[in-house]
Amino acid sequence: MISRWVCLLVFFLYYILNVFFKNGPIKIPVFMFEEHSRSLRIWLELIRNNKLPADGMTLVHIDSHSDMMDSDLKGHVEIGDFVTRALFLNIIDRVFWLRSDFSEGEYNGPGLGQWQSEVALHHQSVCFPSLHQISKDSTNLRNSIPVAEFENCNSDQYHIVKTLTILVATLQSPLRTITEFFETSSYWLLDIDLDFFSTQDPSVYIFEKFGFTHNFIRKYVTGIVDSDCEFDTYHSFTSLAIWMANISDSSPGFIPGTRCFVLEDSFEKLVAAVLHRQAAWKSLWLWIRKHLDWPDDLLEAILVPDAESLPRGRPHDDLEQTMRQFENLLIELVRYKSPSAITISRSMEHCYYLPTQDAELIQDLVLGTLNGIFPDQLERLKYADNLTLFKKHYW
């Protein structure tokens, strides 16, 4: 009887050693792409291939934006709601959002600290009906603008799907708070958006490309339409873009083809401001109509009353320090367990969040940091989205 168990043990050890030396230790898959919503597709593919557990993971989300907007299940997964979809699908149930702290622009909610919320379903939309603070983070921030509201269920008629725990922190937050949150995580996903290190408001960037400054936007464009304006369909967006491109031949009131109302005073000020720059103004709106497929975010960020720009800031001289802090944080996290997968979004060519002039340097530094923390543990970097710029082999 004993000899039988010995034989089985020897066979088992032989099998394990044979697999190990034939295939090597299990390595961490690493993906880089442009559009951040691709993270969800990659996680689902890894789950289908039995490379990730199907549920219950912790997401470490390193980004200047939460990407936890409400999500219409009838529509495509977007860059602003793919984390919401992952929560709804039970892929993740805890989120550690490490956000940047640039001095300009409005950050998504919730604010710093640990929070509990519910993930709810209203008809075919996933939303967050409530938010309860568990602990505070009193880190002094450079950005003093209040964060945007996190709760986004537009009705009391919803069905609670699950409970969510969120930790929001910056690189200046107490490390103990982060590690305590992380101690109970069995499997975790590392998801990095390079715009964490340098970011711009895409709408401001596009306007500046055509010679219209952020100050111009705030003075003449913000508040041109009423707060009830809706431009979330292709038809309404096209109608508004055409109206804007031909504003000198337009008139105040309801914009044809939309439910957007333009006040006479605001209209007259904008017409006067673009009077001697009509060619550039028309080119701007024709370009927007032709090239953008995320118009509702753009227009909401600049047109409605009291609109606040998104976070904006470049690293300048503190990039080296930021990278050291980023590296030290990851070293602390991997003391508990290595990530099951790493996804990296560049957010440059499609969404215009990452300034082009910073992209290659930040990409090199981030991938170099990962290679240093996980020597010989990373699969060969896989590029998606047919990336061509800065496409290199890092390990």
ZAMARGU-4260 file (C-alpha; in steps of 0.2 Angstrom, whole numbers, plus 5000, padded with zeros to 4 digits):
<rodrens>
0) 5000/5000/5000 | 5014/5012/5005 | 5024/5008/4989 | 5008/5012/4979 | 5007/5030/4987
5) 5026/5032/4984 | 5024/5028/4966 | 5009/5040/4964 | 5020/5054/4973 | 5035/5051/4962
10) 5023/5051/4946 | 5015/5068/4952 | 5032/5076/4956 | 5039/5070/4939 | 5023/5078/4930
15) 5025/5094/4939 | 5044/5096/4936 | 5041/5091/4918 | 5028/5104/4915 | 5039/5117/4924
20) 5054/5114/4914 | 5045/5112/4898 | 5034/5127/4899 | 5043/5137/4913 | 5034/5146/4927
25) 5018/5154/4923 | 5021/5171/4917 | 5011/5187/4918 | 5002/5192/4901 | 5005/5210/4897
30) 4995/5220/4884 | 4996/5238/4877 | 4983/5246/4866 | 4976/5264/4863 | 4957/5263/4868
35) 4956/5259/4887 | 4939/5249/4885 | 4950/5235/4877 | 4955/5230/4894 | 4938/5222/4897
40) 4939/5212/4881 | 4956/5206/4886 | 4950/5201/4903 | 4936/5191/4896 | 4947/5183/4883
45) 4959/5178/4897 | 4945/5171/4907 | 4939/5161/4892 | 4956/5153/4891 | 4957/5149/4909
50) 4971/5161/4912 | 4960/5172/4925 | 4947/5167/4937 | 4930/5171/4932 | 4925/5182/4946
55) 4930/5191/4962 | 4946/5199/4957 | 4953/5216/4963 | 4956/5229/4950 | 4971/5241/4953
60) 4966/5255/4941 | 4980/5268/4939 | 4972/5282/4929 | 4968/5301/4929 | 4949/5295/4927
65) 4939/5283/4936 | 4931/5275/4921 | 4916/5271/4932 | 4902/5280/4922 | 4885/5273/4921
70) 4884/5260/4907 | 4871/5256/4894 | 4870/5237/4892 | 4862/5240/4875 | 4877/5250/4869
75) 4895/5247/4866 | 4908/5246/4880 | 4916/5264/4881 | 4932/5271/4888 | 4922/5279/4902
80) 4912/5264/4908 | 4922/5248/4905 | 4926/5246/4924 | 4907/5248/4927 | 4904/5233/4915
85) 4917/5223/4923 | 4909/5225/4940 | 4892/5221/4933 | 4899/5205/4926 | 4907/5200/4943
90) 4925/5200/4935 | 4930/5212/4949 | 4922/5217/4965 | 4935/5228/4973 | 4943/5243/4965
95) 4959/5252/4970 | 4959/5268/4960 | 4976/5277/4960 | 4972/5294/4953 | 4984/5308/4948
100) 4984/5325/4956 | 4986/5339/4943 | 4981/5356/4949 | 4968/5360/4935 | 4952/5352/4930
105) 4938/5342/4939 | 4942/5324/4944 | 4928/5310/4944 | 4921/5305/4961 | 4922/5298/4973
110) 4935/5308/4983 | 4950/5301/4992 | 4947/5288/5005 | 4938/5271/5006 | 4920/5269/5000
115) 4906/5257/4999 | 4893/5258/4985 | 4880/5247/4977 | 4880/5242/4959 | 4863/5243/4952
120) 4853/5239/4936 | 4840/5251/4930 | 4831/5244/4915 | 4847/5241/4904 | 4858/5253/4912
125) 4871/5249/4926 | 4873/5263/4939 | 4879/5268/4956 | 4864/5273/4967 | 4873/5278/4983
130) 4890/5280/4991 | 4895/5278/5009 | 4912/5283/5016 | 4921/5270/5026 | 4938/5279/5030
135) 4945/5296/5025 | 4961/5301/5017 | 4967/5318/5022 | 4981/5320/5010 | 4984/5338/5004
140) 4980/5339/4986 | 4986/5351/4973 | 4969/5351/4965 | 4956/5360/4976 | 4941/5358/4964
145) 4927/5347/4971 | 4926/5330/4963 | 4911/5326/4951 | 4897/5317/4959 | 4899/5298/4959
150) 4881/5293/4961 | 4873/5292/4944 | 4856/5282/4945 | 4843/5294/4938 | 4828/5285/4945
155) 4823/5277/4962 | 4817/5261/4952 | 4833/5250/4951 | 4838/5233/4957 | 4854/5231/4967
160) 4866/5219/4959 | 4881/5219/4971 | 4890/5229/4984 | 4907/5237/4979 | 4922/5243/4989
165) 4932/5257/4982 | 4948/5264/4988 | 4954/5281/4980 | 4971/5287/4983 | 4986/5296/4976
170) 5004/5293/4976 | 5005/5304/4991 | 4992/5294/5001 | 4998/5284/5016 | 5005/5268/5010
175) 4998/5258/5025 | 4980/5263/5020 | 4983/5255/5003 | 4992/5239/5009 | 4978/5236/5022
180) 4965/5237/5008 | 4975/5225/4997 | 4980/5212/5010 | 4963/5202/5007 | 4965/5202/4988
185) 4968/5184/4981 | 4969/5189/4963 | 4972/5206/4955 | 4973/5215/4939 | 4985/5229/4936
190) 4977/5241/4924 | 4987/5257/4919 | 4982/5272/4908 | 4998/5282/4903 | 4987/5298/4905
195) 4990/5295/4924 | 5007/5303/4921 | 5002/5317/4909 | 4985/5321/4904 | 4975/5334/4895
200) 4956/5338/4892 | 4953/5331/4874 | 4940/5345/4871 | 4952/5359/4876 | 4966/5351/4866
205) 4955/5350/4850 | 4949/5368/4852 | 4967/5374/4854 | 4972/5364/4839 | 4961/5377/4829
210) 4967/5392/4839 | 4954/5393/4852 | 4961/5394/4870 | 4954/5387/4886 | 4950/5405/4891
215) 4940/5407/4875 | 4930/5391/4879 | 4926/5397/4896 | 4921/5415/4891 | 4911/5411/4875
220) 4907/5393/4873 | 4903/5386/4890 | 4884/5389/4894 | 4880/5392/4876 | 4866/5379/4877
225) 4854/5375/4892 | 4858/5361/4905 | 4844/5350/4897 | 4853/5349/4881 | 4855/5331/4875
230) 4867/5326/4861 | 4869/5308/4864 | 4863/5302/4846 | 4872/5304/4830 | 4858/5314/4822
235) 4858/5327/4836 | 4877/5328/4837 | 4878/5331/4818 | 4864/5344/4819 | 4873/5353/4832
240) 4890/5352/4823 | 4882/5359/4807 | 4874/5373/4817 | 4890/5378/4826 | 4900/5377/4810
245) 4888/5390/4802 | 4884/5400/4817 | 4885/5416/4808 | 4870/5411/4798 | 4861/5403/4813
250) 4849/5411/4826 | 4846/5408/4844 | 4832/5397/4851 | 4831/5378/4848 | 4845/5371/4837
255) 4836/5361/4823 | 4836/5343/4825 | 4840/5344/4844 | 4832/5348/4860 | 4846/5361/4864
260) 4841/5379/4867 | 4853/5393/4864 | 4850/5409/4874 | 4850/5426/4864 | 4864/5434/4874
265) 4876/5419/4874 | 4873/5417/4855 | 4877/5436/4851 | 4893/5435/4862 | 4899/5419/4853
270) 4895/5426/4836 | 4904/5442/4839 | 4919/5432/4846 | 4921/5421/4830 | 4917/5435/4818
275) 4935/5437/4812 | 4939/5419/4814 | 4925/5411/4805 | 4936/5400/4794 | 4945/5392/4809
280) 4928/5390/4819 | 4920/5381/4804 | 4935/5370/4801 | 4935/5366/4820 | 4917/5360/4820
285) 4918/5351/4803 | 4933/5342/4810 | 4924/5337/4826 | 4909/5330/4816 | 4920/5320/4805
290) 4933/5313/4817 | 4925/5311/4834 | 4914/5296/4839 | 4913/5302/4857 | 4903/5318/4855
295) 4892/5317/4871 | 4907/5318/4882 | 4916/5332/4872 | 4900/5343/4871 | 4895/5340/4889
300) 4913/5345/4894 | 4912/5362/4886 | 4895/5368/4881 | 4883/5366/4896 | 4882/5379/4910
305) 4895/5377/4924 | 4905/5364/4914 | 4922/5361/4921 | 4936/5354/4911 | 4944/5337/4914
310) 4960/5335/4924 | 4975/5343/4915 | 4993/5343/4919 | 5010/5338/4912 | 5024/5330/4922
315) 5038/5343/4919 | 5052/5341/4932 | 5043/5329/4944 | 5041/5314/4932 | 5056/5305/4939
320) 5050/5307/4956 | 5033/5301/4951 | 5040/5286/4943 | 5050/5282/4959 | 5034/5283/4969
325) 5025/5272/4956 | 5038/5259/4957 | 5039/5259/4976 | 5020/5257/4977 | 5020/5242/4965
330) 5034/5234/4975 | 5024/5235/4990 | 5009/5227/4981 | 5018/5212/4974 | 5024/5208/4991
335) 5007/5200/4993 | 5005/5193/4976 | 5009/5197/4958 | 4996/5203/4946 | 4987/5190/4936
340) 4987/5201/4920 | 4993/5218/4916 | 4984/5230/4904 | 4991/5246/4898 | 4981/5260/4888
345) 4990/5274/4879 | 4974/5285/4876 | 4984/5296/4864 | 4978/5293/4846 | 4960/5290/4848
350) 4955/5299/4864 | 4968/5313/4865 | 4971/5311/4884 | 4989/5308/4883 | 4999/5323/4876
355) 5009/5316/4860 | 5025/5325/4866 | 5025/5315/4882 | 5020/5298/4876 | 5036/5289/4871
360) 5045/5294/4886 | 5031/5289/4898 | 5029/5273/4889 | 5047/5269/4890 | 5048/5273/4909
365) 5032/5263/4913 | 5037/5247/4904 | 5055/5249/4910 | 5048/5250/4928 | 5037/5234/4925
370) 5052/5224/4918 | 5063/5229/4933 | 5049/5224/4946 | 5045/5208/4937 | 5061/5201/4930
375) 5058/5186/4919 | 5040/5185/4925 | 5032/5194/4910 | 5025/5187/4894 | 5031/5196/4878
380) 5022/5212/4877 | 5007/5210/4865 | 5002/5226/4855 | 4983/5227/4851 | 4973/5240/4841
385) 4986/5239/4827 | 4998/5251/4836 | 5012/5258/4826 | 5019/5273/4835 | 5033/5268/4848
390) 5031/5250/4845 | 5046/5242/4853 | 5052/5226/4862 | 5055/5229/4880 | 5060/5212/4886
</rodrens>
